[in-house]
């Protein structure tokens, strides 16, 4: 009887009931966060008696501290946490107080020490209500001038694995704030005089960190295989930092214990590298600079002509090379190549000028033949699409079939058939008596390039599958 724990009457209670009452009473309290000015803050030490027991002067010390913190000014309340919903780990402490030592019992009986037992309310866990209130505190709101703290790290994309220095920001370390609040609650202090600078998030790793420097030095000296590509006139050496990624080495996995023989290939990273390689060096479906016969230097867009790296096949091959960990110089696997030329179109091609309605055939820079033509009818919606294409194949004595603009079928027997864009190709058109000029505008073909019989024969005999076909206005 007469026993208080943390100023809460626990007379006649079992340990379990005392635990529940203490928890309930503690969680009824509200935790207040006050604004604090660091310049006005003074630390007043608590006064202890010779037995190491806090004296009644403790309350006076707290009052003095609070007075100095506020500096006689009205203290601004920044936030309040209520309905705390905290579970405390105090059962063992209560059990120990249930059977005090003989000395402690004697001192209490003669009133040398108080029956008001002080128990540290150690926090065991918090519920969602507390977490939600905590996460919504206005003190965590970032502004436009907020600088985020960052750790120093090794830049794996730099040639020398440079160390990027740490950043000392002014963002708040939420975990530090939370632990401070919970620690205060455990001690029975339901307030916090908050000074933002005291809770700035500090970097855990700085640029002079010994382990970081050791990792950097190790990476510099690590002997990775050298892989170099020869891509139609370009020499592309895979950088060391790119090799790192393909072996699955990232900032998270970085360790000075890396052993080249133990590394495993990261398929996704290899796929990403090969994809970037195709994006940069594939010439199919891209713009082509072209020196036209009538119009000088022009840019021709579109068309499937050019180099096209087979991504799947090249990825598989590169994975195999990386697994062997050997240095190589190689040409990528192409699903399509340019025609005999490292400089894309080169000087051997068929040029079809839609504006001048003329076709030229060049071989090794020399004109073999030229011819007036009739291309797709603009008025009927069959205009021949520009672009740089490859000759798909060639064949003789075939019948071309399709639909007219009015939906009726047509059949056109031809002697020379040279397709380069789906159903569009070059062929003789013996049903025409004239070619060139403006015929194509309203009396053109269904998209094909119509040619005089003799000229079509010359072109047919001088080209083969894969030949560049340049179509432009």
SEBA-266198 format. One record per residue (C-alpha): x, y, z; residue in one letter. Coordinates in Angstrom, 2 decimals, decimal comma, always signed. Last residue first. Example, Ala and Ser with C-alpha at 12.3 -4.5 7.8 and 13.67 -1.06 7.14 Angstrom:
residues 2
[site [+13,67; -1,06; +7,14]; "s"]
[site [+12,30; -4,50; +7,80]; "a"]
END
This chain:
residues 473
[site [+12,38; +13,97; -103,50]; "x"]
[site [+14,16; +10,80; -102,48]; "x"]
[site [+14,52; +7,05; -103,09]; "x"]
[site [+17,96; +5,50; -102,61]; "x"]
[site [+18,12; +1,78; -103,41]; "x"]
[site [+21,20; +0,10; -101,95]; "x"]
[site [+21,91; -3,43; -103,36]; "x"]
[site [+21,21; -6,20; -100,82]; "x"]
[site [+20,08; -8,68; -103,49]; "x"]
[site [+21,93; -8,13; -106,76]; "x"]
[site [+22,28; -5,34; -109,32]; "x"]
[site [+23,78; -5,02; -112,78]; "x"]
[site [+21,63; -7,35; -114,92]; "x"]
[site [+18,36; -5,97; -113,57]; "x"]
[site [+19,44; -2,36; -114,14]; "x"]
[site [+20,20; -3,05; -117,80]; "x"]
[site [+16,94; -4,97; -118,27]; "x"]
[site [+14,87; -2,18; -116,71]; "x"]
[site [+16,48; +0,24; -119,12]; "x"]
[site [+15,50; -1,89; -122,13]; "x"]
[site [+11,86; -2,29; -121,00]; "x"]
[site [+11,25; +1,38; -120,16]; "x"]
[site [+10,77; +1,85; -116,41]; "x"]
[site [+7,90; +1,96; -113,89]; "x"]
[site [+8,93; +2,44; -110,24]; "x"]
[site [+6,23; +0,89; -108,10]; "x"]
[site [+3,72; +2,76; -105,94]; "x"]
[site [+0,44; +1,80; -107,64]; "x"]
[site [+1,69; +3,60; -110,75]; "x"]
[site [+1,35; +7,20; -111,91]; "x"]
[site [-1,31; +8,94; -113,94]; "x"]
[site [-2,22; +11,81; -111,60]; "x"]
[site [+1,07; +13,17; -110,28]; "x"]
[site [+3,22; +10,41; -111,76]; "x"]
[site [+2,88; +11,73; -115,33]; "x"]
[site [+4,64; +14,96; -114,36]; "x"]
[site [+7,80; +14,52; -116,43]; "x"]
[site [+9,21; +11,04; -116,81]; "x"]
[site [+8,04; +8,15; -119,00]; "x"]
[site [+6,20; +7,72; -122,29]; "x"]
[site [+4,81; +4,75; -124,23]; "x"]
[site [+3,53; +2,82; -121,21]; "x"]
[site [+2,07; -0,69; -121,45]; "x"]
[site [+5,63; -2,09; -121,61]; "x"]
[site [+6,18; -1,22; -117,96]; "x"]
[site [+9,51; -2,73; -116,88]; "x"]
[site [+10,05; -3,18; -113,17]; "x"]
[site [+11,35; -1,50; -110,02]; "x"]
[site [+9,87; -2,34; -106,63]; "x"]
[site [+7,06; -1,77; -104,17]; "x"]
[site [+5,31; -4,81; -102,68]; "x"]
[site [+7,39; -4,59; -99,51]; "x"]
[site [+10,04; -1,97; -100,14]; "x"]
[site [+12,88; -3,12; -102,46]; "x"]
[site [+11,31; -5,30; -105,15]; "x"]
[site [+13,16; -5,94; -108,49]; "x"]
[site [+10,90; -7,54; -111,15]; "x"]
[site [+12,02; -7,75; -114,78]; "x"]
[site [+9,72; -9,32; -117,41]; "x"]
[site [+6,42; -7,93; -116,20]; "x"]
[site [+2,81; -9,18; -116,31]; "x"]
[site [+0,37; -6,72; -114,67]; "x"]
[site [-2,73; -7,97; -112,89]; "x"]
[site [-5,31; -5,59; -111,42]; "x"]
[site [-8,16; -6,00; -108,98]; "x"]
[site [-10,93; -3,47; -108,44]; "x"]
[site [-11,12; -1,46; -105,22]; "x"]
[site [-11,55; +1,97; -106,82]; "x"]
[site [-7,92; +2,90; -106,07]; "x"]
[site [-6,77; -0,26; -107,84]; "x"]
[site [-5,94; -3,42; -105,94]; "x"]
[site [-3,04; -5,80; -106,42]; "x"]
[site [-1,23; -8,30; -108,62]; "x"]
[site [+2,18; -8,28; -110,30]; "x"]
[site [+2,76; -11,10; -112,76]; "x"]
[site [+6,20; -12,65; -113,08]; "x"]
[site [+8,68; -13,16; -115,87]; "x"]
[site [+12,04; -12,51; -114,18]; "x"]
[site [+13,24; -12,34; -110,57]; "x"]
[site [+15,15; -10,04; -108,25]; "x"]
[site [+15,67; -10,06; -104,47]; "x"]
[site [+15,20; -7,80; -101,44]; "x"]
[site [+16,97; -4,78; -102,89]; "x"]
[site [+17,87; -2,72; -99,85]; "x"]
[site [+16,17; +0,53; -98,95]; "x"]
[site [+17,03; +4,20; -98,39]; "x"]
[site [+13,91; +6,30; -97,97]; "x"]
[site [+11,13; +7,98; -99,94]; "x"]
[site [+7,61; +6,51; -100,18]; "x"]
[site [+6,18; +6,07; -103,73]; "x"]
[site [+2,88; +7,96; -103,91]; "x"]
[site [-0,11; +5,58; -104,17]; "x"]
[site [-2,78; +7,97; -102,86]; "x"]
[site [-4,67; +8,21; -106,14]; "x"]
[site [-3,60; +11,80; -106,86]; "x"]
[site [+0,06; +11,05; -105,99]; "x"]
[site [+0,30; +8,16; -108,43]; "x"]
[site [+3,38; +6,09; -107,64]; "x"]
[site [+6,50; +6,44; -109,82]; "x"]
[site [+7,01; +6,91; -113,57]; "x"]
[site [+10,57; +6,73; -114,81]; "x"]
[site [+13,11; +8,45; -117,05]; "x"]
[site [+16,33; +6,45; -117,25]; "x"]
[site [+20,00; +6,55; -116,35]; "x"]
[site [+22,76; +4,02; -116,91]; "x"]
[site [+26,10; +2,75; -115,62]; "x"]
[site [+27,15; +5,93; -113,82]; "x"]
[site [+30,60; +5,52; -112,28]; "x"]
[site [+31,14; +5,94; -108,52]; "x"]
[site [+32,04; +2,29; -107,95]; "x"]
[site [+28,79; +1,34; -109,69]; "x"]
[site [+26,04; +3,87; -110,18]; "x"]
[site [+22,51; +3,36; -111,56]; "x"]
[site [+20,40; +6,48; -112,08]; "x"]
[site [+16,60; +6,78; -112,10]; "x"]
[site [+14,67; +9,91; -113,08]; "x"]
[site [+11,29; +11,35; -112,16]; "x"]
[site [+12,89; +14,75; -111,41]; "x"]
[site [+11,05; +15,14; -108,10]; "x"]
[site [+10,92; +11,42; -107,31]; "x"]
[site [+14,68; +11,00; -107,80]; "x"]
[site [+15,47; +7,27; -107,72]; "x"]
[site [+19,15; +6,54; -107,13]; "x"]
[site [+20,42; +2,97; -107,53]; "x"]
[site [+23,62; +2,26; -105,63]; "x"]
[site [+27,41; +1,78; -105,64]; "x"]
[site [+29,37; +4,74; -104,25]; "x"]
[site [+29,03; +4,10; -100,51]; "x"]
[site [+25,66; +3,77; -98,81]; "x"]
[site [+27,08; +3,12; -95,32]; "x"]
[site [+30,74; +4,20; -95,09]; "x"]
[site [+32,03; +0,67; -94,48]; "x"]
[site [+30,81; -0,38; -97,90]; "x"]
[site [+30,11; -3,77; -99,43]; "x"]
[site [+26,33; -3,20; -99,32]; "x"]
[site [+25,38; -2,30; -95,75]; "x"]
[site [+24,71; -5,12; -93,35]; "x"]
[site [+21,70; -6,91; -91,87]; "x"]
[site [+21,09; -9,27; -88,95]; "x"]
[site [+24,58; -8,37; -87,87]; "x"]
[site [+26,74; -10,21; -85,33]; "x"]
[site [+29,27; -7,80; -83,90]; "x"]
[site [+32,86; -7,70; -85,15]; "x"]
[site [+35,42; -8,73; -82,57]; "x"]
[site [+38,59; -7,85; -80,66]; "x"]
[site [+38,98; -10,07; -77,61]; "x"]
[site [+40,26; -10,13; -74,01]; "x"]
[site [+39,33; -13,24; -72,05]; "x"]
[site [+37,04; -13,58; -69,04]; "x"]
[site [+35,53; -16,85; -70,37]; "x"]
[site [+32,17; -15,85; -68,88]; "x"]
[site [+32,50; -12,41; -70,45]; "x"]
[site [+32,99; -13,92; -73,91]; "x"]
[site [+29,91; -16,15; -73,54]; "x"]
[site [+27,82; -13,20; -72,36]; "x"]
[site [+29,03; -11,22; -75,39]; "x"]
[site [+27,92; -14,00; -77,74]; "x"]
[site [+24,46; -14,29; -76,20]; "x"]
[site [+24,00; -10,50; -76,34]; "x"]
[site [+25,17; -10,45; -79,97]; "x"]
[site [+22,62; -13,08; -80,97]; "x"]
[site [+19,74; -11,34; -79,23]; "x"]
[site [+20,67; -7,85; -80,40]; "x"]
[site [+21,28; -8,69; -84,08]; "x"]
[site [+23,11; -5,52; -85,10]; "x"]
[site [+21,55; -3,67; -88,04]; "x"]
[site [+23,74; -2,00; -90,63]; "x"]
[site [+22,06; -0,14; -93,43]; "x"]
[site [+18,96; -0,05; -95,61]; "x"]
[site [+15,55; -0,30; -93,96]; "x"]
[site [+14,09; +2,98; -95,14]; "x"]
[site [+13,69; +6,29; -93,39]; "x"]
[site [+15,14; +9,73; -94,01]; "x"]
[site [+17,27; +10,96; -96,90]; "x"]
[site [+19,45; +13,97; -96,17]; "x"]
[site [+20,72; +15,95; -99,16]; "x"]
[site [+24,03; +16,87; -100,77]; "x"]
[site [+23,69; +17,85; -104,44]; "x"]
[site [+20,25; +18,22; -106,03]; "x"]
[site [+20,60; +16,65; -109,46]; "x"]
[site [+22,84; +13,62; -108,93]; "x"]
[site [+22,36; +13,23; -105,19]; "x"]
[site [+25,20; +13,17; -102,64]; "x"]
[site [+23,55; +11,40; -99,70]; "x"]
[site [+23,58; +11,79; -95,94]; "x"]
[site [+21,41; +9,05; -94,47]; "x"]
[site [+18,84; +9,42; -91,72]; "x"]
[site [+17,98; +6,27; -89,77]; "x"]
[site [+15,87; +3,19; -90,43]; "x"]
[site [+19,01; +1,04; -90,71]; "x"]
[site [+22,18; +2,80; -89,55]; "x"]
[site [+22,79; +0,92; -86,30]; "x"]
[site [+25,71; +2,48; -84,40]; "x"]
[site [+24,26; +4,42; -81,48]; "x"]
[site [+20,98; +2,63; -80,84]; "x"]
[site [+22,59; -0,71; -81,60]; "x"]
[site [+25,32; -0,17; -79,00]; "x"]
[site [+22,74; +1,04; -76,49]; "x"]
[site [+20,88; -2,25; -76,96]; "x"]
[site [+24,13; -4,20; -76,58]; "x"]
[site [+24,81; -2,47; -73,26]; "x"]
[site [+21,28; -3,01; -71,94]; "x"]
[site [+21,35; -6,70; -72,85]; "x"]
[site [+24,70; -7,10; -71,08]; "x"]
[site [+23,28; -5,42; -67,95]; "x"]
[site [+20,26; -7,73; -68,02]; "x"]
[site [+22,46; -10,82; -68,38]; "x"]
[site [+24,58; -10,05; -65,30]; "x"]
[site [+27,66; -12,24; -65,70]; "x"]
[site [+29,02; -13,88; -62,55]; "x"]
[site [+32,31; -12,90; -60,92]; "x"]
[site [+34,35; -15,54; -59,10]; "x"]
[site [+37,45; -15,37; -61,32]; "x"]
[site [+37,57; -11,58; -61,13]; "x"]
[site [+37,70; -11,65; -57,34]; "x"]
[site [+36,01; -8,72; -55,62]; "x"]
[site [+36,97; -8,53; -51,94]; "x"]
[site [+37,27; -4,75; -52,11]; "x"]
[site [+33,49; -4,62; -52,13]; "x"]
[site [+30,85; -2,92; -54,24]; "x"]
[site [+27,51; -4,73; -54,12]; "x"]
[site [+25,43; -1,66; -53,34]; "x"]
[site [+27,36; +0,70; -55,62]; "x"]
[site [+27,06; -1,84; -58,42]; "x"]
[site [+29,08; -4,83; -59,69]; "x"]
[site [+26,88; -7,17; -61,71]; "x"]
[site [+29,62; -8,45; -64,00]; "x"]
[site [+28,04; -6,51; -66,85]; "x"]
[site [+28,06; -3,44; -64,63]; "x"]
[site [+31,79; -3,72; -64,01]; "x"]
[site [+32,45; -4,19; -67,74]; "x"]
[site [+30,73; -0,84; -68,28]; "x"]
[site [+33,07; +0,75; -65,72]; "x"]
[site [+36,07; -0,68; -67,55]; "x"]
[site [+34,99; +0,83; -70,83]; "x"]
[site [+34,02; -1,36; -73,78]; "x"]
[site [+36,30; -0,39; -76,66]; "x"]
[site [+34,52; +0,75; -79,81]; "x"]
[site [+36,55; +1,07; -83,00]; "x"]
[site [+34,45; +2,47; -85,83]; "x"]
[site [+35,02; +1,66; -89,53]; "x"]
[site [+32,11; -0,71; -89,97]; "x"]
[site [+31,86; -1,66; -86,26]; "x"]
[site [+35,08; -3,16; -84,87]; "x"]
[site [+34,31; -3,94; -81,24]; "x"]
[site [+36,85; -4,14; -78,42]; "x"]
[site [+36,66; -6,23; -75,26]; "x"]
[site [+39,42; -5,94; -72,66]; "x"]
[site [+39,14; -8,49; -69,84]; "x"]
[site [+39,20; -6,97; -66,33]; "x"]
[site [+42,42; -6,52; -64,41]; "x"]
[site [+41,57; -4,79; -61,11]; "x"]
[site [+44,13; -2,11; -60,29]; "x"]
[site [+41,81; +0,88; -60,41]; "x"]
[site [+39,05; -1,09; -58,70]; "x"]
[site [+41,35; -1,97; -55,78]; "x"]
[site [+42,42; +1,62; -55,33]; "x"]
[site [+38,81; +2,79; -55,19]; "x"]
[site [+37,84; +0,05; -52,75]; "x"]
[site [+40,75; +0,97; -50,47]; "x"]
[site [+39,75; +4,64; -50,57]; "x"]
[site [+36,18; +3,77; -49,63]; "x"]
[site [+37,37; +1,52; -46,81]; "x"]
[site [+39,50; +4,31; -45,36]; "x"]
[site [+36,77; +6,96; -45,47]; "x"]
[site [+38,38; +10,19; -46,62]; "x"]
[site [+35,48; +10,98; -48,95]; "x"]
[site [+32,89; +10,73; -46,19]; "x"]
[site [+30,47; +7,90; -45,41]; "x"]
[site [+27,66; +8,23; -42,85]; "x"]
[site [+26,61; +11,64; -44,09]; "x"]
[site [+24,85; +13,81; -41,49]; "x"]
[site [+21,10; +14,40; -41,31]; "x"]
[site [+20,42; +17,66; -39,52]; "x"]
[site [+18,80; +17,11; -36,12]; "x"]
[site [+20,68; +19,61; -33,96]; "x"]
[site [+20,36; +22,18; -36,73]; "x"]
[site [+16,55; +22,10; -36,50]; "x"]
[site [+16,38; +23,08; -32,83]; "x"]
[site [+13,48; +21,40; -31,08]; "x"]
[site [+12,79; +21,72; -27,40]; "x"]
[site [+11,20; +18,32; -26,87]; "x"]
[site [+8,37; +17,53; -24,51]; "x"]
[site [+6,85; +14,62; -22,64]; "x"]
[site [+9,78; +13,89; -20,37]; "x"]
[site [+8,91; +10,70; -18,50]; "x"]
[site [+12,29; +9,07; -19,15]; "x"]
[site [+10,80; +6,65; -21,69]; "x"]
[site [+8,95; +9,55; -23,30]; "x"]
[site [+12,26; +11,40; -23,72]; "x"]
[site [+13,85; +8,33; -25,33]; "x"]
[site [+10,88; +7,98; -27,66]; "x"]
[site [+11,18; +11,60; -28,77]; "x"]
[site [+14,96; +11,33; -29,24]; "x"]
[site [+14,62; +8,06; -31,20]; "x"]
[site [+12,07; +9,69; -33,50]; "x"]
[site [+14,14; +12,81; -34,10]; "x"]
[site [+17,23; +10,72; -34,87]; "x"]
[site [+15,23; +8,50; -37,20]; "x"]
[site [+13,88; +11,54; -39,02]; "x"]
[site [+17,34; +12,95; -39,79]; "x"]
[site [+16,22; +16,34; -41,09]; "x"]
[site [+17,41; +17,89; -44,35]; "x"]
[site [+20,01; +20,62; -44,10]; "x"]
[site [+22,66; +18,94; -46,21]; "x"]
[site [+26,29; +18,04; -45,78]; "x"]
[site [+27,18; +16,50; -49,13]; "x"]
[site [+29,82; +13,81; -49,43]; "x"]
[site [+32,48; +13,96; -52,10]; "x"]
[site [+32,32; +11,92; -55,30]; "x"]
[site [+35,27; +9,54; -55,39]; "x"]
[site [+36,66; +9,03; -58,89]; "x"]
[site [+36,69; +5,56; -60,43]; "x"]
[site [+39,45; +6,58; -62,85]; "x"]
[site [+37,35; +6,44; -66,02]; "x"]
[site [+34,19; +7,62; -64,30]; "x"]
[site [+30,95; +5,64; -64,52]; "x"]
[site [+31,60; +3,69; -61,31]; "x"]
[site [+31,60; +6,95; -59,37]; "x"]
[site [+32,84; +5,84; -55,96]; "x"]
[site [+30,74; +7,24; -53,14]; "x"]
[site [+30,55; +9,99; -50,52]; "x"]
[site [+27,26; +9,95; -48,68]; "x"]
[site [+24,52; +12,46; -49,42]; "x"]
[site [+22,63; +14,99; -47,31]; "x"]
[site [+19,73; +16,59; -49,17]; "x"]
[site [+19,78; +20,38; -49,45]; "x"]
[site [+16,47; +22,08; -48,68]; "x"]
[site [+16,26; +25,54; -50,23]; "x"]
[site [+12,99; +24,87; -52,04]; "x"]
[site [+11,41; +23,62; -48,82]; "x"]
[site [+11,15; +20,22; -47,19]; "x"]
[site [+8,45; +19,40; -44,64]; "x"]
[site [+9,89; +17,32; -41,83]; "x"]
[site [+9,13; +19,89; -39,13]; "x"]
[site [+5,49; +19,75; -40,20]; "x"]
[site [+5,02; +16,37; -38,52]; "x"]
[site [+3,10; +13,97; -40,75]; "x"]
[site [+5,55; +11,09; -40,32]; "x"]
[site [+5,16; +11,29; -36,53]; "x"]
[site [+1,38; +11,30; -36,57]; "x"]
[site [+1,33; +8,29; -38,91]; "x"]
[site [+3,95; +6,47; -36,84]; "x"]
[site [+2,05; +7,04; -33,59]; "x"]
[site [-1,23; +5,82; -35,04]; "x"]
[site [+0,54; +2,92; -36,74]; "x"]
[site [+1,65; +1,46; -33,39]; "x"]
[site [+4,89; +1,87; -31,49]; "x"]
[site [+7,17; -0,83; -30,11]; "x"]
[site [+9,15; -1,81; -27,00]; "x"]
[site [+9,72; +1,62; -25,50]; "x"]
[site [+11,53; +1,50; -22,14]; "x"]
[site [+9,50; +3,22; -19,48]; "x"]
[site [+12,36; +3,72; -17,00]; "x"]
[site [+10,83; +3,04; -13,62]; "x"]
[site [+10,98; +5,52; -10,72]; "x"]
[site [+9,38; +4,21; -7,53]; "x"]
[site [+7,44; +6,64; -5,36]; "x"]
[site [+7,76; +4,89; -2,00]; "x"]
[site [+10,42; +7,48; -1,26]; "x"]
[site [+13,87; +6,94; +0,17]; "x"]
[site [+14,98; +7,91; +3,63]; "x"]
[site [+11,39; +7,40; +4,75]; "x"]
[site [+12,21; +5,00; +7,62]; "x"]
[site [+10,13; +2,32; +5,96]; "x"]
[site [+11,59; +3,14; +2,54]; "x"]
[site [+15,16; +2,78; +3,75]; "x"]
[site [+14,30; -0,60; +5,32]; "x"]
[site [+12,74; -1,92; +2,12]; "x"]
[site [+15,79; -0,74; +0,11]; "x"]
[site [+18,15; -2,45; +2,51]; "x"]
[site [+16,16; -5,68; +2,54]; "x"]
[site [+16,27; -5,77; -1,27]; "x"]
[site [+13,11; -5,12; -3,20]; "x"]
[site [+10,70; -7,93; -4,15]; "x"]
[site [+7,95; -6,31; -6,21]; "x"]
[site [+10,49; -3,81; -7,58]; "x"]
[site [+12,26; -6,61; -9,50]; "x"]
[site [+8,95; -7,75; -10,96]; "x"]
[site [+8,20; -4,20; -12,08]; "x"]
[site [+11,55; -3,97; -13,90]; "x"]
[site [+10,92; -7,32; -15,61]; "x"]
[site [+7,47; -6,17; -16,75]; "x"]
[site [+8,68; -2,81; -18,14]; "x"]
[site [+9,01; -3,22; -21,93]; "x"]
[site [+6,56; -0,56; -23,06]; "x"]
[site [+3,99; -0,68; -25,90]; "x"]
[site [+3,18; +2,74; -27,37]; "x"]
[site [-0,22; +3,83; -28,68]; "x"]
[site [+0,57; +7,54; -28,33]; "x"]
[site [-2,92; +8,93; -28,32]; "x"]
[site [-1,34; +12,35; -28,74]; "x"]
[site [+1,62; +13,88; -30,57]; "x"]
[site [+1,84; +17,66; -30,67]; "x"]
[site [+3,71; +19,95; -33,05]; "x"]
[site [+5,61; +23,22; -33,35]; "x"]
[site [+4,49; +24,91; -30,14]; "x"]
[site [+6,10; +28,33; -29,87]; "x"]
[site [+7,47; +29,28; -26,47]; "x"]
[site [+6,46; +32,75; -25,30]; "x"]
[site [+9,62; +34,55; -24,36]; "x"]
[site [+11,25; +34,63; -20,93]; "x"]
[site [+14,40; +33,09; -22,36]; "x"]
[site [+12,37; +30,06; -23,50]; "x"]
[site [+15,26; +27,68; -23,05]; "x"]
[site [+16,42; +29,44; -19,90]; "x"]
[site [+13,03; +29,02; -18,22]; "x"]
[site [+12,78; +25,40; -19,29]; "x"]
[site [+16,18; +24,70; -17,78]; "x"]
[site [+15,24; +26,45; -14,53]; "x"]
[site [+12,04; +24,42; -14,29]; "x"]
[site [+13,94; +21,22; -15,02]; "x"]
[site [+16,49; +22,01; -12,30]; "x"]
[site [+13,71; +22,76; -9,82]; "x"]
[site [+12,11; +19,42; -10,54]; "x"]
[site [+15,43; +17,67; -9,94]; "x"]
[site [+15,89; +19,58; -6,67]; "x"]
[site [+13,65; +16,99; -5,03]; "x"]
[site [+16,64; +14,68; -5,03]; "x"]
[site [+17,69; +12,06; -7,55]; "x"]
[site [+19,32; +9,13; -5,77]; "x"]
[site [+23,06; +8,61; -6,04]; "x"]
[site [+23,39; +8,12; -2,29]; "x"]
[site [+25,29; +11,40; -1,87]; "x"]
[site [+22,41; +13,43; -3,32]; "x"]
[site [+22,12; +14,32; -6,96]; "x"]
[site [+21,41; +17,71; -8,58]; "x"]
[site [+20,55; +17,71; -12,29]; "x"]
[site [+22,93; +19,68; -14,50]; "x"]
[site [+21,55; +22,87; -16,11]; "x"]
[site [+22,36; +23,04; -19,82]; "x"]
[site [+21,67; +26,42; -21,37]; "x"]
[site [+19,77; +27,13; -24,59]; "x"]
[site [+19,27; +30,75; -25,58]; "x"]
[site [+21,54; +30,67; -28,60]; "x"]
[site [+20,07; +27,30; -29,72]; "x"]
[site [+16,62; +28,84; -30,10]; "x"]
[site [+14,04; +26,16; -29,43]; "x"]
[site [+10,59; +25,65; -30,92]; "x"]
[site [+8,51; +23,35; -28,78]; "x"]
[site [+7,47; +19,77; -29,53]; "x"]
[site [+4,71; +18,55; -27,20]; "x"]
[site [+4,07; +14,89; -26,37]; "x"]
[site [+0,57; +14,30; -25,12]; "x"]
[site [-0,16; +12,07; -22,14]; "x"]
[site [-2,81; +9,39; -22,18]; "x"]
[site [-0,18; +6,88; -23,34]; "x"]
[site [+1,65; +7,09; -20,01]; "x"]
[site [-1,58; +6,53; -18,05]; "x"]
[site [-2,53; +3,47; -20,10]; "x"]
[site [+0,96; +1,96; -20,00]; "x"]
[site [+1,26; +2,52; -16,25]; "x"]
[site [-2,15; +0,97; -15,69]; "x"]
[site [-1,41; -2,04; -17,90]; "x"]
[site [+1,97; -2,71; -16,25]; "x"]
[site [+0,48; -2,30; -12,78]; "x"]
[site [-2,23; -4,81; -13,68]; "x"]
[site [+0,34; -7,33; -14,87]; "x"]
[site [+2,59; -6,79; -11,84]; "x"]
[site [-0,31; -7,25; -9,48]; "x"]
[site [-1,90; -4,17; -7,98]; "x"]
[site [-2,48; -3,39; -4,29]; "x"]
[site [-1,19; +0,17; -4,50]; "x"]
[site [-0,14; +1,23; -8,01]; "x"]
[site [-0,69; +4,98; -7,62]; "x"]
[site [+1,03; +6,76; -10,53]; "x"]
[site [+3,86; +9,17; -9,66]; "x"]
[site [+6,34; +7,17; -11,80]; "x"]
[site [+5,38; +4,13; -9,73]; "x"]
[site [+3,56; +4,87; -6,50]; "x"]
[site [+3,33; +2,53; -3,55]; "x"]
[site [+1,07; +3,54; -0,67]; "x"]
[site [+0,00; +0,00; +0,00]; "x"]
END
